[in-house]
Amino acid sequence: MVNTLAFGKVKFRARFKEGGRLPCFYGPTLRGAFGFTLKRVVCNMRNVSCKDCLVSSNCAYSYIFEGLAASDREFMSKYPSVPQPFIISAPLDSKQTIAEGDEFEFSVTLFGRAIELFPYIAYSFLEIEKNGIGKDRIKFDILSIDELDNKQIFSQGSNSITKPTSQFVQNEYSSDTVRDVKLQFKTPLRLRKDRKSNYHPNFRDIIAAAIRRFSILSYFYGEDFSKDFDFKAFIEPSNDINEIRSDIKIHRVTRYSGRQKRVIEMPGIVGEQEFKGVSGDYLNLLKLCEVIHLGKSASFGFGGIKVIA
């Protein structure tokens, strides 16, 4: 499988300017503030919905946050929106009782044209720092923004922002490789099966979710490979891969939805699963999911995994 999905990833390092309380998982909090602020920063048509806006096709907000796609699309044509081209990731065990001077980090991964639009994203977070996050509106300073190789693209006080470098996840394993693999679910993995939450996925469930996520992101933000790819033939051998060990539990995250005006529960699984005799093609796909995440609600930072083979 050739990966043609480009991504850019940056790490924000910040310091709180005051105290307060935050949930242990900052991802949903940061994403909510980001969507609200990005629209305020770039939108001049606030009384019109994005789908009815004349300039939505060239708008940074609608492309990055609304998940709008062409009406004649062949993928996800029955859905009103598609997965967004970003992931905001933060550790699951972040500090909840905040004191002035505490530092924290989070990362932003971008796909497709969102990489080029990064200055809008960075500027939105520079506005968020002034207004604060969480119920207590805790203000903070962004100290630096760095790429994966620690190349700094923004520092506090700078008046310029450089976009991150586009890169690709390279295949590490040949097709004839076979190894046992440990999957660590670093942030809650949210999968569904038979219209219900799947809290103990088998290997097939994981591979099916992984190839679905990769194919959707490639279709909308990379190069579509779905027409020439036999999904059934790729997934079928995963039925024969058995679990060796499982140490997973349900972790429940709640967030307040400004659009729906209610608290939403977002449960997923965290922990580890080990599987025996995993082929190189599956290993390469799983390594790719370290970047693109896995399952539902990935833009909030859910579905962060680590592959050990």
PyMOL commands that set and color helices and strands:
alter all, ss='L'
color gray80, all
select helices_A, chain A and resi 27-42+50-52+56-58+60-66+112-114+118-131+203-221+226-228+231-240+280-292+298-300
alter helices_A, ss='H'
color red, helices_A
select strands_A, chain A and resi 7-16+20-21+86-89+97-98+103-111+140-147+152-155+178-189+192-193+196-197+243-257+262-279+305-308
alter strands_A, ss='S'
color yellow, strands_A
deselect
rebuild
show_as cartoon
